[in-house]
Amino acid sequence: MEGETNRYPDPDTHLEQDICIHIFTVSSAMVGVCLTVIGLIRVVITLGRADTLADDLLAGDALLFLISCLLSYWALRSRSLRRMHRLEKIADGIFILAMIGMVIICALITYTISAPARPGAG
């Protein structure tokens, strides 16, 4: 039992494991957020208010969050310290990329919904 609680004796490794846990939990939550927003956009499109490629982009973003989530889970399960570091860095990079994508998509959604309708459209 003692070996399990002190699996990584280095404090920096413990900190990186904590970061990995945060990436894992937030990434999985963000997959749910992306899927929820896709559903909401589909409702708006069905009601005829706007048509946008944001739902397609969000599907890709959800996939990035899922990949980040799976990589961080793999890093947490890894027995090798070197592999854990490598997987954690990849998961972190993909997570940051997905978050930037989310901000860009939100700006696109805001612009699409708030832009006045063009004459002759619809």
Secondary structure, 3 states (H helix, E strand, C coil): CHHHHCCCCCHHHHHHHHHHHHHHHHHHHHHHHHHHHHHHHHHHHHCCCCCCCHHHHHHHHHHHHHHHHHHHHHHHHCCCHHHHHHHHHHHHHHHHHHHHHHHHHHHHHHHHHHCCCCCCCC
